[in-house]
Amino acid sequence: MLASDQNVLFVFPGQGSQYPGMGSDLCEEYATARKVYEQAGDALGYDIAELSFKDPEEQLNLTRFTQPALLTHSIACLEVFRDLTDDRLKPAMAAGHSLGEYSALVAAGALSFESALKLVQKRGELMGTHGEGEMTAFPLDLETIRPIAERHHCAVAGCNLPDQTVVGGRSEDLELVEQEVKDSFARKRPVRLKTEGAFHTYYMVKAAQLYRSALEAAEFDLSDVRVLSNFTGGYHESDPVDIRARLFFQLFHPVLWHSNLQTALGDGIQTVSYTH
């Protein structure tokens, strides 16, 4: 069976996957990638290539810059991949973790690259400005970690795998959760994540409220490629009103990544293309 005949899922990464020099090798070798970075710089109003490749002011890990940089890199990778394969590998579905959901919408043709850049630029600014707290990944299932987290005023931020759950909260509250887990599960080691806030929890409500107007101004198109929603764990509806609402709620609800994967596999996905 040819790869183009298979049921393919395109997958895109979220915040935390950035690294210094990201995209520089692509742009050295492929004109297609350079064009994507030029387009992004025009839309954003600053040199996203210099920030991604050299990071002279050490801003790449600031949420307001991380999100546009990752989106740009993902789409550059996608366009190079399409060129190298003569665009023969057509996805049946697209998915992305948190920020990566915007890359998935672009890949599906439901959102233009320029519109996505402007959305994530605003999203990153608001999350960085109005966010509070931090995040920790626990090698525990949802039902085990949730009551411990809530006891200390923390909230579940992501269900990545059956035995990996991310929790967000104030630093001092997370320390209490981490200590309780260490005391109760000696071999389960929590990992504090490098974020500017407790993303996908109630700490992001203010950012979501301010982000709503940006979502309402964005145009979404119908697409034959189904895009998975982090908020529901299922697919986005084709109505732009529903897409906007789910992206709004995604900001302060857990990323249901494991449910996304289960949905894709349940619908017969045979090939996964990870673009990063």
N, C-alpha and C positions, 0 to 999 in steps of 0.2 A: 504493500500500500504506500502510495506517495504521501509525504508529510502534508501536502496541501489538501489531501483527501481526508485527513484525520480531524477529529473534533478537538480543536486547539484552544487553550486558554492562555492569554497574554497576562502576565503578572508584573506589577510594578512596586518598587520599595517605598517605604515611608521614611520619616525623619529618624536620624540616627545612622543612616547608611552613607552619609556624606563623608568625604575624606579630602585632604589637601591634594590639589592637582587633578581633581575629578574632571574628566572630559578632555584634558590636555592631549592625551594620546590620540583620541578620536579626531580632534581638530587638526592635529599634525598630519594625519593620514587621509582624511576624507573631507572633501569640499562640502558634502551634504551636512556634516556636523557643524562646520564653520558657519554655514548659512543659518542653521537653527540658532546658534549662539548670537549671531548678528541680529536676527529677528527678535530674540529675547531681549537683547540690550536696548533695541529701539522701543520695545513695549514697556520695559521697566524704567527706562530713563537713567540707567547707569551701566557700567561695563561688567556684565555678569561673567564674561569670560575671564577677565583679570581676577575677579573675586574668587572664582572657582579654581583657576589654575595656580594663582600665586598667593591669594588671600593676604595682601600686604598689610592690612589693618586688623587682621585676625577677627574677621566678622563672619566667617563661614558657618560657625556654630551658633550664631544668633538666629533665632527662629525667623525673624523677618527676612533674613537673607538665605537661610538654609532651605526654606520651602521653594522659592523661585529657582534656586540653584539646582535642587534635586529634580524638579519638574523639567527644567531645561535639559539636564543630563539625560533623563529618561527618554525624552522625546528625540534627542540627538541619537541616542542608541537605537531607538525604534526606527528612525529614518535611515540610518546606516544599514540596519538589518534588512529593511525593505529593499534598499538598493542592491545589497549583496545577493538577495534571493529573488530579485526581479519581482518583488511583491507577490510571490506565488503562495505564500503561507498566510491564509486568511483566518483570523480568529473567529470562533463562534461566540466566545465570551472574553471579557476583560475584567481584571480585578486589581486592586491596589490597597495597600495597608495605610489607612489614615490619609496622609497627603497623597499617597499613591493612587487613591481613588480618582483624583483629578487627572492624573496621567492616563488612567484607564478610560476615562470619559473622552479624552482627546484621541486616544488610540481607536476608540469605537466610532469616532466621528460625531459624537453627541455634543461636543464642546470644542470650539476652536482653540488653537494653541495660545493665541493672543488673549482671548477671554480667560482661559485658565490661568495664564500668568498674572493677569490683573487680579483675579480672585485670590490666588494663593499669596500674592504680595500683600493684599489687604488682610487676609486670614493670618498670615505670619506676623504682621504688625500688631494686630489685635491680640493674638495669643501671647506674644511677647510682652506687650504693654500691660494687659489686664490679667494675665495669668498669675497664679500663686501656687506655691508648693513644688513638689518633686514627684518622681515615679520610681517604683521598684518592681522588678520582675521576680516572681516567686515560682519555684518548681512544684506547684501544688495545683490541684483541680479547683474549680470555681467554688464548689460547695464547701470545701475545706477552708479556703482562705477568706471567703466573703464575710462570715461572721466575725472573724478575728479583725479584719480590716474595719468593719463598721463599728466594732467596739471602741475603736480609737479614732473615730470620725474620719476614716479614710474610705475611699470608694474604688470599686473595680473599674479599671480603665481599658482593659483589653483581655479578651479570651483568645489567646494565640493558638494554643494546643490544649488537648485534654489535661495535660499536666504542666501547663505554663500559663499563669495568670498575672497580669500587670495591675498594680494598685497605685493610686495617686492620693496625695494628701500633703499636709504641711510636713516639713522635715522632721520636726520633733514628734509628730504623730506617727510618721512612717518608722521612726526609730523604735517606737513601742511595738509596732506590728512586727518588725524584723526581729526584735528580741524575743517576742512571744513564739514566733516560728522557730527560732534557733533553740529555744528551751524545749519546745514540744516535738520538733522534728530535727534531730541532731544532724542528719545527713542532707537536709534541704537547705541550701545556701542561697539567700536572697541576693539579688544584684541591683544596686542603685543605678538608675539610668541617668544619662546626662541630658536633662531637659530644663527648659526655663519655667516649667509649670506642671501642674497636675492635669495634663491634657486628657480630654474625654471623661471628665468628671464634673461635678457641680462647680468647681473652681473656674470653669470656662463659660459659665452662663452669661456673664457680662460681655465677654468677647463675642459670643453667639448673637446676643441681642444687637450689638453694633454691626455685626457682619451681615445681618439679614438684608439690609438695603442693598449691599453689593450683590448678593445672590439674586435679588429681585430684578436687578438691572442687567444681569447676564442672560444671554440667549443660549438656549439648549435646543438641539435638533433631534429629530427622530433618527434612529439607527437600527440596522438589522443585527448589530452585534450587541448581545446582552451584557450589561455591566452590573457587577455585584455591588450591593450596598453594605457598607460596614455597619450601618445602623440597624438594618433588619436581618442581615445574614442571608437574605434572598436577593432577587434582582430588582434593579430600579424599574419603575414604571416608565412608559414612554412619554407621559405627560410632563412637560417641564415644571409644572407646579409641584408635582410629586418629587421630582429630582431635587428641586431647590429645598423643599421641606426636609428631605432626608439628609442633605448635606448640612443643613442648619442643625438638626438634632445630632448629627454625627459628632459635632464639636464637644458636646457635653454628655455623651453616652458612650458606653464601652464599644470598642472595636470588636465586632463579632467575626474575627478572622477565621476561626475554626469552623464556624457555621458557613462562611463563604466557601471554604474548601469542600465541605460536605455537600453543599448545594451543587457545586461544579462537578464533583465526582459522581454524585447521584444522577446527573444528567448526561453521563457518558463521556466526560472529558478523557481523552487518550494521550494528549501531549500538552505539556506546560512549557511555555517560553518565558523565561525570566529575563526582563530587560533592565540591565543596570551595568 
